[in-house]
Amino acid sequence: MQQKLENTVIPADHMEGMKDATVTIDKVISGTVYIVDYKPTDDGEIIRDHMRLTENKMAAN
């Protein structure tokens, strides 16, 4: 497991206010889903437990 990473910028842009939002990564594991809490760049409320499949699992077979 990788150490905790604070003040990390997330490049994802599939949700409004997510692109370039600052996040804290608590734990990194090998898998096909990521779950994050993030503060939107539009100054909205913190989004908790946002879940998304990784890109390689979203591609059509």
Summary of the structure (lengths in Angstrom):
residues: 61
radius of gyration: 12.2
end to end distance: 30.0
largest distance: 38.0
contacts: 116
relative contact order: 0.25
helix: 7%
strand: 39%
